[in-house]
Amino acid sequence: MKERLLGFVFLGALVVVAVNFAADKIHAWFFPDTLWFQFYWYIPFLAVPVAFLLCLAWSLGFFRPKGPRWADGALLLVMALLVYLTLGAGFSCWRYCF
């Protein structure tokens, strides 16, 4: 389980950075003049990365009924840290803050 947790840290960091990069590019290309991303910033920057990380964790074997609970708890802490560290200060301040 330790190897899977280390693999999740590496792959999870890549997934969260890729999702944040994609959300920023989608905003810049398709919705540069709307305030939707500013009002609902938590969807592309919190909900979507957490959903992708949960799917990755499930595919790596976490949250199974007979799995170790300490690994699931450690995984949840790692997920929270990954999402927190990739959530930048400019998540809702592209150009409409001031």
CORHUDA-V275957 format. One record per pair of residues at least 12 apart in sequence whose ideal C-beta (glycine too) atoms are under 10 Angstrom apart, sorted by the first residue. I is the first residue (numbers start at 1). GAP is how many residues later the second one is. D is the distance in whole Angstrom. If there is no record, write none. Layout:
BEGIN
i: {I/I}
gap: {GAP/GAP}
d: {D/D}
END
This chain:
BEGIN
i: {1/1/1/1/1/1/1/1/1/1/2/2/3/4/4/4/4/4/4/4/5/5/5/5/5/5/5/5/6/7/7/8/8/8/8/8/8/8/8/8/8/8/8/8/9/9/9/9/9/9/11/11/11/11/11/12/12/12/12/12/12/12/12/12/12/12/12/12/13/13/13/13/13/14/15/15/15/15/15/15/15/16/16/16/16/16/16/16/16/16/16/16/16/16/17/17/17/17/18/18/19/19/19/19/19/19/19/19/19/19/20/20/20/20/20/20/20/20/20/21/22/22/23/23/23/23/23/23/23/23/24/24/24/24/24/24/24/26/27/27/27/28/32/32/33/35/35/35/37/37/37/37/38/38/38/38/38/38/38/39/40/41/41/41/41/41/41/42/42/42/44/45/45/45/45/45/45/46/46/46/46/47/49/49/49/49/49/50/50/50/50/53/53/53/53/53/53/53/54/54/54/56/56/57/57/57/57/57/57/60/62/62/62/62/63/63}
gap: {59/60/61/66/67/69/70/71/73/74/69/72/57/53/56/57/58/63/67/71/52/55/57/65/66/69/70/73/72/49/53/45/48/49/51/52/53/54/63/66/67/70/71/74/65/66/69/70/72/73/42/45/46/48/49/37/40/41/44/45/48/63/66/67/69/70/71/74/65/68/69/72/73/42/34/37/38/40/41/67/71/29/32/33/34/36/37/40/63/66/67/69/70/71/32/65/68/69/31/34/25/26/29/30/31/32/33/34/64/67/24/25/28/29/63/66/67/68/71/65/22/26/14/18/20/21/22/25/26/68/13/20/21/64/66/67/70/18/14/17/67/66/62/63/62/57/59/61/54/55/57/59/53/54/55/56/57/58/59/53/52/46/49/50/51/52/53/45/49/50/47/38/41/42/43/46/47/37/38/41/45/36/30/33/34/37/38/29/30/32/33/22/23/25/26/27/29/30/21/22/25/19/23/14/15/18/19/21/22/15/12/13/14/17/12/13}
d: {10/8/8/7/6/8/4/9/9/9/8/9/10/9/5/6/7/10/8/9/10/9/8/10/6/6/6/7/10/9/7/8/7/6/10/6/10/7/10/9/6/7/9/9/10/9/6/10/9/8/9/6/10/10/8/9/9/5/6/8/10/9/7/7/10/5/9/10/9/10/6/9/8/10/7/5/6/9/6/8/10/10/10/5/9/8/7/10/9/5/6/8/5/9/9/9/10/6/9/9/8/8/6/5/10/9/6/9/10/8/8/7/9/7/10/5/8/8/9/10/8/9/8/9/9/4/6/7/9/9/9/9/9/10/9/10/9/8/10/8/7/8/8/9/10/10/10/6/9/8/7/9/9/5/8/7/9/6/8/8/9/9/10/5/4/9/10/10/9/9/9/8/8/6/9/5/9/6/10/7/9/10/9/8/5/7/9/7/9/9/6/9/10/9/5/10/7/7/10/10/8/10/9/10/8/6/9/9/7/9/9/5/9/10/8/9}
END
